[in-house]
């Protein structure tokens, strides 16, 4: 499991991105396809709503309360 502690967010929604490419690889790999069970939570561990509008991005609602993002 990977855990990312979020900085203070001042907007109602935010986008969490995973790279499409990595410098030096010279290929488009869309690393988002390797992500499972992405969860966004507030400081009390309450889940925030997420949706995946693009291959490598997740939109997180109520982002002002975002404390961390976890995924496998």
PyMOL Python script that loads the backbone (N, CA, C, O; Angstrom):
from pymol import cmd

cmd.read_pdbstr("""\
ATOM      1  N   UNK A   1       0.836  -1.173   0.000  1.00  0.00           N
ATOM      2  CA  UNK A   1       0.000   0.000   0.000  1.00  0.00           C
ATOM      3  C   UNK A   1       0.884   1.240   0.000  1.00  0.00           C
ATOM      4  O   UNK A   1       1.908   1.299   0.681  1.00  0.00           O
ATOM      5  N   UNK A   2       0.465   2.213  -0.771  1.00  0.00           N
ATOM      6  CA  UNK A   2       1.148   3.503  -0.844  1.00  0.00           C
ATOM      7  C   UNK A   2       0.264   4.522  -0.135  1.00  0.00           C
ATOM      8  O   UNK A   2      -0.950   4.540  -0.339  1.00  0.00           O
ATOM      9  N   UNK A   3       0.862   5.365   0.694  1.00  0.00           N
ATOM     10  CA  UNK A   3       0.132   6.433   1.375  1.00  0.00           C
ATOM     11  C   UNK A   3       0.767   7.764   1.023  1.00  0.00           C
ATOM     12  O   UNK A   3       1.981   7.935   1.136  1.00  0.00           O
ATOM     13  N   UNK A   4      -0.065   8.709   0.596  1.00  0.00           N
ATOM     14  CA  UNK A   4       0.393  10.057   0.269  1.00  0.00           C
ATOM     15  C   UNK A   4      -0.316  11.011   1.216  1.00  0.00           C
ATOM     16  O   UNK A   4      -1.542  11.109   1.194  1.00  0.00           O
ATOM     17  N   UNK A   5       0.440  11.712   2.044  1.00  0.00           N
ATOM     18  CA  UNK A   5      -0.132  12.733   2.920  1.00  0.00           C
ATOM     19  C   UNK A   5      -0.355  13.988   2.100  1.00  0.00           C
ATOM     20  O   UNK A   5       0.558  14.482   1.439  1.00  0.00           O
ATOM     21  N   UNK A   6      -1.564  14.496   2.146  1.00  0.00           N
ATOM     22  CA  UNK A   6      -1.941  15.626   1.297  1.00  0.00           C
ATOM     23  C   UNK A   6      -1.548  16.958   1.919  1.00  0.00           C
ATOM     24  O   UNK A   6      -1.594  17.118   3.139  1.00  0.00           O
ATOM     25  N   UNK A   7      -1.163  17.913   1.081  1.00  0.00           N
ATOM     26  CA  UNK A   7      -0.958  19.275   1.576  1.00  0.00           C
ATOM     27  C   UNK A   7      -2.333  19.905   1.822  1.00  0.00           C
ATOM     28  O   UNK A   7      -3.352  19.305   1.478  1.00  0.00           O
ATOM     29  N   UNK A   8      -2.375  21.078   2.397  1.00  0.00           N
ATOM     30  CA  UNK A   8      -3.643  21.782   2.605  1.00  0.00           C
ATOM     31  C   UNK A   8      -4.233  22.142   1.235  1.00  0.00           C
ATOM     32  O   UNK A   8      -3.574  22.766   0.403  1.00  0.00           O
ATOM     33  N   UNK A   9      -5.468  21.741   1.024  1.00  0.00           N
ATOM     34  CA  UNK A   9      -6.173  22.022  -0.230  1.00  0.00           C
ATOM     35  C   UNK A   9      -7.209  23.105   0.053  1.00  0.00           C
ATOM     36  O   UNK A   9      -7.919  23.032   1.056  1.00  0.00           O
ATOM     37  N   UNK A  10      -7.303  24.102  -0.814  1.00  0.00           N
ATOM     38  CA  UNK A  10      -8.228  25.212  -0.583  1.00  0.00           C
ATOM     39  C   UNK A  10      -9.412  25.216  -1.550  1.00  0.00           C
ATOM     40  O   UNK A  10     -10.207  26.156  -1.554  1.00  0.00           O
ATOM     41  N   UNK A  11      -9.531  24.171  -2.365  1.00  0.00           N
ATOM     42  CA  UNK A  11     -10.638  24.087  -3.311  1.00  0.00           C
ATOM     43  C   UNK A  11     -11.566  22.942  -2.918  1.00  0.00           C
ATOM     44  O   UNK A  11     -11.174  22.047  -2.169  1.00  0.00           O
ATOM     45  N   UNK A  12     -12.793  22.974  -3.424  1.00  0.00           N
ATOM     46  CA  UNK A  12     -13.772  21.928  -3.100  1.00  0.00           C
ATOM     47  C   UNK A  12     -13.438  20.594  -3.756  1.00  0.00           C
ATOM     48  O   UNK A  12     -13.768  19.535  -3.222  1.00  0.00           O
ATOM     49  N   UNK A  13     -12.786  20.646  -4.906  1.00  0.00           N
ATOM     50  CA  UNK A  13     -12.383  19.429  -5.610  1.00  0.00           C
ATOM     51  C   UNK A  13     -10.917  19.540  -5.978  1.00  0.00           C
ATOM     52  O   UNK A  13     -10.393  20.638  -6.165  1.00  0.00           O
ATOM     53  N   UNK A  14     -10.260  18.395  -6.079  1.00  0.00           N
ATOM     54  CA  UNK A  14      -8.874  18.369  -6.543  1.00  0.00           C
ATOM     55  C   UNK A  14      -8.683  17.118  -7.397  1.00  0.00           C
ATOM     56  O   UNK A  14      -9.487  16.187  -7.338  1.00  0.00           O
ATOM     57  N   UNK A  15      -7.633  17.104  -8.174  1.00  0.00           N
ATOM     58  CA  UNK A  15      -7.318  15.961  -9.028  1.00  0.00           C
ATOM     59  C   UNK A  15      -6.008  15.338  -8.548  1.00  0.00           C
ATOM     60  O   UNK A  15      -5.008  16.032  -8.364  1.00  0.00           O
ATOM     61  N   UNK A  16      -6.028  14.013  -8.346  1.00  0.00           N
ATOM     62  CA  UNK A  16      -4.837  13.250  -7.985  1.00  0.00           C
ATOM     63  C   UNK A  16      -4.370  12.545  -9.250  1.00  0.00           C
ATOM     64  O   UNK A  16      -5.115  11.757  -9.832  1.00  0.00           O
ATOM     65  N   UNK A  17      -3.137  12.823  -9.682  1.00  0.00           N
ATOM     66  CA  UNK A  17      -2.607  12.283 -10.927  1.00  0.00           C
ATOM     67  C   UNK A  17      -1.519  11.238 -10.668  1.00  0.00           C
ATOM     68  O   UNK A  17      -0.728  11.362  -9.733  1.00  0.00           O
ATOM     69  N   UNK A  18      -1.497  10.225 -11.502  1.00  0.00           N
ATOM     70  CA  UNK A  18      -0.412   9.239 -11.568  1.00  0.00           C
ATOM     71  C   UNK A  18       0.251   9.458 -12.932  1.00  0.00           C
ATOM     72  O   UNK A  18      -0.461   9.719 -13.902  1.00  0.00           O
ATOM     73  N   UNK A  19       1.566   9.365 -13.049  1.00  0.00           N
ATOM     74  CA  UNK A  19       2.232   9.664 -14.320  1.00  0.00           C
ATOM     75  C   UNK A  19       1.793   8.773 -15.486  1.00  0.00           C
ATOM     76  O   UNK A  19       1.507   7.586 -15.329  1.00  0.00           O
ATOM     77  N   UNK A  20       1.754   9.395 -16.642  1.00  0.00           N
ATOM     78  CA  UNK A  20       1.502   8.662 -17.886  1.00  0.00           C
ATOM     79  C   UNK A  20       2.822   8.110 -18.416  1.00  0.00           C
ATOM     80  O   UNK A  20       2.877   7.021 -18.986  1.00  0.00           O
ATOM     81  N   UNK A  21       3.881   8.887 -18.214  1.00  0.00           N
ATOM     82  CA  UNK A  21       5.223   8.469 -18.619  1.00  0.00           C
ATOM     83  C   UNK A  21       6.198   8.796 -17.492  1.00  0.00           C
ATOM     84  O   UNK A  21       5.890   9.595 -16.608  1.00  0.00           O
ATOM     85  N   UNK A  22       7.349   8.187 -17.528  1.00  0.00           N
ATOM     86  CA  UNK A  22       8.405   8.452 -16.564  1.00  0.00           C
ATOM     87  C   UNK A  22       9.633   8.897 -17.360  1.00  0.00           C
ATOM     88  O   UNK A  22       9.988   8.254 -18.348  1.00  0.00           O
ATOM     89  N   UNK A  23      10.290   9.988 -16.946  1.00  0.00           N
ATOM     90  CA  UNK A  23      11.461  10.458 -17.685  1.00  0.00           C
ATOM     91  C   UNK A  23      12.484   9.345 -17.894  1.00  0.00           C
ATOM     92  O   UNK A  23      12.807   8.588 -16.979  1.00  0.00           O
ATOM     93  N   UNK A  24      12.980   9.272 -19.122  1.00  0.00           N
ATOM     94  CA  UNK A  24      13.999   8.283 -19.456  1.00  0.00           C
ATOM     95  C   UNK A  24      13.442   7.006 -20.057  1.00  0.00           C
ATOM     96  O   UNK A  24      14.203   6.206 -20.600  1.00  0.00           O
ATOM     97  N   UNK A  25      12.113   6.788 -19.976  1.00  0.00           N
ATOM     98  CA  UNK A  25      11.551   5.547 -20.523  1.00  0.00           C
ATOM     99  C   UNK A  25      11.163   5.680 -21.991  1.00  0.00           C
ATOM    100  O   UNK A  25      11.147   4.690 -22.723  1.00  0.00           O
ATOM    101  N   UNK A  26      10.850   6.900 -22.422  1.00  0.00           N
ATOM    102  CA  UNK A  26      10.483   7.169 -23.811  1.00  0.00           C
ATOM    103  C   UNK A  26       9.290   6.354 -24.284  1.00  0.00           C
ATOM    104  O   UNK A  26       9.162   6.074 -25.476  1.00  0.00           O
ATOM    105  N   UNK A  27       8.418   5.972 -23.363  1.00  0.00           N
ATOM    106  CA  UNK A  27       7.209   5.250 -23.747  1.00  0.00           C
ATOM    107  C   UNK A  27       6.036   5.763 -22.928  1.00  0.00           C
ATOM    108  O   UNK A  27       6.211   6.288 -21.828  1.00  0.00           O
ATOM    109  N   UNK A  28       4.848   5.605 -23.474  1.00  0.00           N
ATOM    110  CA  UNK A  28       3.625   5.966 -22.778  1.00  0.00           C
ATOM    111  C   UNK A  28       3.098   4.711 -22.110  1.00  0.00           C
ATOM    112  O   UNK A  28       2.682   3.770 -22.786  1.00  0.00           O
ATOM    113  N   UNK A  29       3.115   4.693 -20.796  1.00  0.00           N
ATOM    114  CA  UNK A  29       2.760   3.477 -20.068  1.00  0.00           C
ATOM    115  C   UNK A  29       1.462   3.578 -19.273  1.00  0.00           C
ATOM    116  O   UNK A  29       0.949   2.555 -18.820  1.00  0.00           O
ATOM    117  N   UNK A  30       0.916   4.783 -19.089  1.00  0.00           N
ATOM    118  CA  UNK A  30      -0.328   4.958 -18.343  1.00  0.00           C
ATOM    119  C   UNK A  30      -0.298   4.191 -17.020  1.00  0.00           C
ATOM    120  O   UNK A  30      -1.021   3.209 -16.850  1.00  0.00           O
ATOM    121  N   UNK A  31       0.529   4.638 -16.102  1.00  0.00           N
ATOM    122  CA  UNK A  31       0.726   3.945 -14.830  1.00  0.00           C
ATOM    123  C   UNK A  31      -0.532   3.869 -13.975  1.00  0.00           C
ATOM    124  O   UNK A  31      -0.592   3.064 -13.046  1.00  0.00           O
ATOM    125  N   UNK A  32      -1.530   4.683 -14.267  1.00  0.00           N
ATOM    126  CA  UNK A  32      -2.791   4.619 -13.538  1.00  0.00           C
ATOM    127  C   UNK A  32      -3.471   3.271 -13.644  1.00  0.00           C
ATOM    128  O   UNK A  32      -4.251   2.909 -12.763  1.00  0.00           O
ATOM    129  N   UNK A  33      -3.196   2.512 -14.704  1.00  0.00           N
ATOM    130  CA  UNK A  33      -3.834   1.197 -14.857  1.00  0.00           C
ATOM    131  C   UNK A  33      -3.333   0.189 -13.825  1.00  0.00           C
ATOM    132  O   UNK A  33      -3.941  -0.866 -13.646  1.00  0.00           O
ATOM    133  N   UNK A  34      -2.232   0.507 -13.147  1.00  0.00           N
ATOM    134  CA  UNK A  34      -1.697  -0.385 -12.133  1.00  0.00           C
ATOM    135  C   UNK A  34      -2.203  -0.055 -10.725  1.00  0.00           C
ATOM    136  O   UNK A  34      -1.859  -0.747  -9.766  1.00  0.00           O
ATOM    137  N   UNK A  35      -3.013   0.992 -10.597  1.00  0.00           N
ATOM    138  CA  UNK A  35      -3.525   1.430  -9.304  1.00  0.00           C
ATOM    139  C   UNK A  35      -4.820   0.697  -8.982  1.00  0.00           C
ATOM    140  O   UNK A  35      -5.736   0.641  -9.803  1.00  0.00           O
ATOM    141  N   UNK A  36      -4.887   0.136  -7.778  1.00  0.00           N
ATOM    142  CA  UNK A  36      -6.104  -0.517  -7.284  1.00  0.00           C
ATOM    143  C   UNK A  36      -6.502   0.111  -5.962  1.00  0.00           C
ATOM    144  O   UNK A  36      -5.655   0.545  -5.182  1.00  0.00           O
ATOM    145  N   UNK A  37      -7.789   0.152  -5.726  1.00  0.00           N
ATOM    146  CA  UNK A  37      -8.352   0.515  -4.432  1.00  0.00           C
ATOM    147  C   UNK A  37      -7.884   1.884  -3.938  1.00  0.00           C
ATOM    148  O   UNK A  37      -7.476   2.017  -2.785  1.00  0.00           O
ATOM    149  N   UNK A  38      -7.938   2.901  -4.800  1.00  0.00           N
ATOM    150  CA  UNK A  38      -7.563   4.249  -4.385  1.00  0.00           C
ATOM    151  C   UNK A  38      -8.632   4.799  -3.447  1.00  0.00           C
ATOM    152  O   UNK A  38      -9.825   4.747  -3.746  1.00  0.00           O
ATOM    153  N   UNK A  39      -8.182   5.332  -2.296  1.00  0.00           N
ATOM    154  CA  UNK A  39      -9.088   5.920  -1.315  1.00  0.00           C
ATOM    155  C   UNK A  39      -8.539   7.259  -0.865  1.00  0.00           C
ATOM    156  O   UNK A  39      -7.337   7.415  -0.646  1.00  0.00           O
ATOM    157  N   UNK A  40      -9.436   8.224  -0.730  1.00  0.00           N
ATOM    158  CA  UNK A  40      -9.090   9.530  -0.174  1.00  0.00           C
ATOM    159  C   UNK A  40      -9.821   9.641   1.157  1.00  0.00           C
ATOM    160  O   UNK A  40     -11.009   9.329   1.235  1.00  0.00           O
ATOM    161  N   UNK A  41      -9.126  10.082   2.206  1.00  0.00           N
ATOM    162  CA  UNK A  41      -9.742  10.175   3.525  1.00  0.00           C
ATOM    163  C   UNK A  41      -9.416  11.502   4.197  1.00  0.00           C
ATOM    164  O   UNK A  41      -8.435  12.168   3.867  1.00  0.00           O
ATOM    165  N   UNK A  42     -10.269  11.863   5.151  1.00  0.00           N
ATOM    166  CA  UNK A  42     -10.006  13.062   5.943  1.00  0.00           C
ATOM    167  C   UNK A  42      -9.148  12.687   7.150  1.00  0.00           C
ATOM    168  O   UNK A  42      -8.717  11.540   7.262  1.00  0.00           O
ATOM    169  N   UNK A  43      -8.900  13.615   8.035  1.00  0.00           N
ATOM    170  CA  UNK A  43      -8.006  13.372   9.170  1.00  0.00           C
ATOM    171  C   UNK A  43      -8.555  12.360  10.172  1.00  0.00           C
ATOM    172  O   UNK A  43      -7.803  11.835  10.993  1.00  0.00           O
ATOM    173  N   UNK A  44      -9.864  12.081  10.113  1.00  0.00           N
ATOM    174  CA  UNK A  44     -10.481  11.090  11.006  1.00  0.00           C
ATOM    175  C   UNK A  44     -10.633   9.730  10.334  1.00  0.00           C
ATOM    176  O   UNK A  44     -11.167   8.795  10.930  1.00  0.00           O
ATOM    177  N   UNK A  45     -10.162   9.621   9.095  1.00  0.00           N
ATOM    178  CA  UNK A  45     -10.257   8.354   8.370  1.00  0.00           C
ATOM    179  C   UNK A  45     -11.550   8.156   7.617  1.00  0.00           C
ATOM    180  O   UNK A  45     -11.799   7.072   7.089  1.00  0.00           O
ATOM    181  N   UNK A  46     -12.384   9.187   7.558  1.00  0.00           N
ATOM    182  CA  UNK A  46     -13.651   9.114   6.824  1.00  0.00           C
ATOM    183  C   UNK A  46     -13.370   9.257   5.335  1.00  0.00           C
ATOM    184  O   UNK A  46     -12.657  10.166   4.910  1.00  0.00           O
ATOM    185  N   UNK A  47     -13.941   8.348   4.548  1.00  0.00           N
ATOM    186  CA  UNK A  47     -13.706   8.351   3.101  1.00  0.00           C
ATOM    187  C   UNK A  47     -14.340   9.563   2.434  1.00  0.00           C
ATOM    188  O   UNK A  47     -15.447   9.975   2.782  1.00  0.00           O
ATOM    189  N   UNK A  48     -13.625  10.121   1.476  1.00  0.00           N
ATOM    190  CA  UNK A  48     -14.137  11.201   0.628  1.00  0.00           C
ATOM    191  C   UNK A  48     -14.487  10.603  -0.731  1.00  0.00           C
ATOM    192  O   UNK A  48     -13.861   9.639  -1.170  1.00  0.00           O
ATOM    193  N   UNK A  49     -15.472  11.168  -1.382  1.00  0.00           N
ATOM    194  CA  UNK A  49     -15.912  10.663  -2.682  1.00  0.00           C
ATOM    195  C   UNK A  49     -14.830  10.871  -3.733  1.00  0.00           C
ATOM    196  O   UNK A  49     -14.216  11.935  -3.813  1.00  0.00           O
ATOM    197  N   UNK A  50     -14.607   9.829  -4.541  1.00  0.00           N
ATOM    198  CA  UNK A  50     -13.654   9.915  -5.650  1.00  0.00           C
ATOM    199  C   UNK A  50     -14.311   9.371  -6.908  1.00  0.00           C
ATOM    200  O   UNK A  50     -15.212   8.535  -6.844  1.00  0.00           O
ATOM    201  N   UNK A  51     -13.847   9.855  -8.050  1.00  0.00           N
ATOM    202  CA  UNK A  51     -14.234   9.271  -9.332  1.00  0.00           C
ATOM    203  C   UNK A  51     -13.040   9.374 -10.258  1.00  0.00           C
ATOM    204  O   UNK A  51     -12.157  10.210 -10.064  1.00  0.00           O
ATOM    205  N   UNK A  52     -13.023   8.524 -11.258  1.00  0.00           N
ATOM    206  CA  UNK A  52     -11.881   8.446 -12.172  1.00  0.00           C
ATOM    207  C   UNK A  52     -12.304   8.948 -13.555  1.00  0.00           C
ATOM    208  O   UNK A  52     -12.780   8.167 -14.380  1.00  0.00           O
ATOM    209  N   UNK A  53     -12.131  10.257 -13.812  1.00  0.00           N
ATOM    210  CA  UNK A  53     -12.562  10.813 -15.099  1.00  0.00           C
ATOM    211  C   UNK A  53     -11.610  10.513 -16.259  1.00  0.00           C
ATOM    212  O   UNK A  53     -12.006  10.589 -17.422  1.00  0.00           O
ATOM    213  N   UNK A  54     -10.346  10.169 -15.943  1.00  0.00           N
ATOM    214  CA  UNK A  54      -9.347   9.885 -16.973  1.00  0.00           C
ATOM    215  C   UNK A  54      -8.519   8.674 -16.543  1.00  0.00           C
ATOM    216  O   UNK A  54      -8.587   8.249 -15.390  1.00  0.00           O
ATOM    217  N   UNK A  55      -7.742   8.126 -17.468  1.00  0.00           N
ATOM    218  CA  UNK A  55      -6.945   6.923 -17.180  1.00  0.00           C
ATOM    219  C   UNK A  55      -6.002   7.061 -16.006  1.00  0.00           C
ATOM    220  O   UNK A  55      -5.827   6.103 -15.253  1.00  0.00           O
ATOM    221  N   UNK A  56      -5.396   8.202 -15.824  1.00  0.00           N
ATOM    222  CA  UNK A  56      -4.344   8.375 -14.827  1.00  0.00           C
ATOM    223  C   UNK A  56      -4.688   9.410 -13.763  1.00  0.00           C
ATOM    224  O   UNK A  56      -3.793   9.924 -13.091  1.00  0.00           O
ATOM    225  N   UNK A  57      -5.973   9.722 -13.602  1.00  0.00           N
ATOM    226  CA  UNK A  57      -6.381  10.782 -12.681  1.00  0.00           C
ATOM    227  C   UNK A  57      -7.642  10.396 -11.914  1.00  0.00           C
ATOM    228  O   UNK A  57      -8.508   9.684 -12.423  1.00  0.00           O
ATOM    229  N   UNK A  58      -7.721  10.881 -10.682  1.00  0.00           N
ATOM    230  CA  UNK A  58      -8.904  10.696  -9.851  1.00  0.00           C
ATOM    231  C   UNK A  58      -9.332  12.046  -9.324  1.00  0.00           C
ATOM    232  O   UNK A  58      -8.504  12.819  -8.843  1.00  0.00           O
ATOM    233  N   UNK A  59     -10.624  12.341  -9.411  1.00  0.00           N
ATOM    234  CA  UNK A  59     -11.168  13.577  -8.865  1.00  0.00           C
ATOM    235  C   UNK A  59     -11.630  13.298  -7.441  1.00  0.00           C
ATOM    236  O   UNK A  59     -12.352  12.330  -7.200  1.00  0.00           O
ATOM    237  N   UNK A  60     -11.223  14.131  -6.510  1.00  0.00           N
ATOM    238  CA  UNK A  60     -11.565  13.965  -5.105  1.00  0.00           C
ATOM    239  C   UNK A  60     -12.479  15.117  -4.693  1.00  0.00           C
ATOM    240  O   UNK A  60     -12.116  16.287  -4.814  1.00  0.00           O
ATOM    241  N   UNK A  61     -13.671  14.768  -4.205  1.00  0.00           N
ATOM    242  CA  UNK A  61     -14.635  15.770  -3.744  1.00  0.00           C
ATOM    243  C   UNK A  61     -14.368  16.122  -2.286  1.00  0.00           C
ATOM    244  O   UNK A  61     -13.731  15.364  -1.555  1.00  0.00           O
ATOM    245  N   UNK A  62     -14.871  17.290  -1.877  1.00  0.00           N
ATOM    246  CA  UNK A  62     -14.710  17.772  -0.504  1.00  0.00           C
ATOM    247  C   UNK A  62     -13.224  17.826  -0.136  1.00  0.00           C
ATOM    248  O   UNK A  62     -12.827  17.472   0.974  1.00  0.00           O
ATOM    249  N   UNK A  63     -12.427  18.274  -1.087  1.00  0.00           N
ATOM    250  CA  UNK A  63     -10.961  18.235  -0.965  1.00  0.00           C
ATOM    251  C   UNK A  63     -10.406  19.104   0.164  1.00  0.00           C
ATOM    252  O   UNK A  63      -9.272  18.891   0.594  1.00  0.00           O
ATOM    253  N   UNK A  64     -11.164  20.061   0.644  1.00  0.00           N
ATOM    254  CA  UNK A  64     -10.678  20.888   1.767  1.00  0.00           C
ATOM    255  C   UNK A  64     -10.427  20.032   2.998  1.00  0.00           C
ATOM    256  O   UNK A  64      -9.638  20.412   3.862  1.00  0.00           O
ATOM    257  N   UNK A  65     -11.086  18.882   3.091  1.00  0.00           N
ATOM    258  CA  UNK A  65     -10.915  17.976   4.238  1.00  0.00           C
ATOM    259  C   UNK A  65      -9.880  16.875   3.971  1.00  0.00           C
ATOM    260  O   UNK A  65      -9.600  16.074   4.862  1.00  0.00           O
ATOM    261  N   UNK A  66      -9.317  16.823   2.783  1.00  0.00           N
ATOM    262  CA  UNK A  66      -8.402  15.750   2.406  1.00  0.00           C
ATOM    263  C   UNK A  66      -7.156  15.713   3.301  1.00  0.00           C
ATOM    264  O   UNK A  66      -6.471  16.722   3.470  1.00  0.00           O
ATOM    265  N   UNK A  67      -6.879  14.542   3.865  1.00  0.00           N
ATOM    266  CA  UNK A  67      -5.683  14.354   4.685  1.00  0.00           C
ATOM    267  C   UNK A  67      -4.699  13.399   4.017  1.00  0.00           C
ATOM    268  O   UNK A  67      -3.488  13.617   4.062  1.00  0.00           O
ATOM    269  N   UNK A  68      -5.230  12.319   3.385  1.00  0.00           N
ATOM    270  CA  UNK A  68      -4.329  11.384   2.714  1.00  0.00           C
ATOM    271  C   UNK A  68      -5.032  10.607   1.617  1.00  0.00           C
ATOM    272  O   UNK A  68      -6.256  10.477   1.593  1.00  0.00           O
ATOM    273  N   UNK A  69      -4.211  10.095   0.710  1.00  0.00           N
ATOM    274  CA  UNK A  69      -4.660   9.236  -0.371  1.00  0.00           C
ATOM    275  C   UNK A  69      -3.886   7.923  -0.227  1.00  0.00           C
ATOM    276  O   UNK A  69      -2.668   7.928  -0.048  1.00  0.00           O
ATOM    277  N   UNK A  70      -4.600   6.811  -0.306  1.00  0.00           N
ATOM    278  CA  UNK A  70      -3.935   5.506  -0.255  1.00  0.00           C
ATOM    279  C   UNK A  70      -4.350   4.694  -1.477  1.00  0.00           C
ATOM    280  O   UNK A  70      -5.453   4.856  -1.998  1.00  0.00           O
ATOM    281  N   UNK A  71      -3.452   3.818  -1.927  1.00  0.00           N
ATOM    282  CA  UNK A  71      -3.770   2.924  -3.038  1.00  0.00           C
ATOM    283  C   UNK A  71      -2.814   1.755  -3.042  1.00  0.00           C
ATOM    284  O   UNK A  71      -1.746   1.790  -2.431  1.00  0.00           O
ATOM    285  N   UNK A  72      -3.232   0.704  -3.756  1.00  0.00           N
ATOM    286  CA  UNK A  72      -2.398  -0.486  -3.929  1.00  0.00           C
ATOM    287  C   UNK A  72      -1.772  -0.447  -5.301  1.00  0.00           C
ATOM    288  O   UNK A  72      -1.025  -1.355  -5.665  1.00  0.00           O
TER     289      UNK A  72
END
""", "prot")
cmd.dss("prot")
cmd.show_as("cartoon", "prot")
cmd.util.cbc("prot")
cmd.orient("prot")
